[in-house]
Amino acid sequence: MSFLKKVTDMVEDTADLLSNALGKPDTVAPSGRPQPVQKTAYLITFNPRIPSEGNKGLIEVMGWKNPEELAAQYIADLREVSGGYANYSIVKRDVVDSFPAKVDGFVYDPDKFVVSWHSKGKDGGGFHTPDWTDYHKLVAQFNIIPQINEGKFDEVWFFGFPYGGFYESRMAGPALFGATPRP
């Protein structure tokens, strides 16, 4: 199989996966393109307060980008790269003043996390392993399944931080496709 054929097949497979994930278009516009889809998201941002830093949020202490601005840019990027097909809006927001629990139950102490961050690269980095967040606990904590079943939103976006234990994406539910492992 030629390289070009492999790339073409990969692009077609990806388009099929996205179509399945976003929903099949109900109608086609006069241009022959599918009608745009509207999807909603619940944005959950982890920004624990750091006592040794005057109770400022971790995002501010570390000088990281504003999650609201990142989410807005992500929405704009999805709209642009999909040619206007994928349109998202955030319909619910929560800012969480704690660290998420890891799969083994470990939760960072806020001040110790900052010390680990500043010493990373020395003494093995000082971060906990296993690093993975307990997604089952988060789904229960934020009552996600009933809210999705009630149609309150289509997706949940967790905004975390390095060593927070988050995958780039996770999927749950009956209509998964092979982009990420099951939680």
Buried (B, 14 or more C-beta within 10 A) or exposed (E): EEEEEEEEEEEEEEEEEBBEBBEEBEEEEEEEEBEBBEBBBBBBBBBBBBEEBEEBBBBBBBEBEEBBEBBEEBBEEBBEEBEEBBBBEBEBBEBBEEBBBBBEEBBBEBEEBBEBBEEEEEEEEBBBEEBBBBBEBBBEBBEBEEBBEEEBBBBBBBBBBEBBBBEEEBBBEEEBEEEEEEB
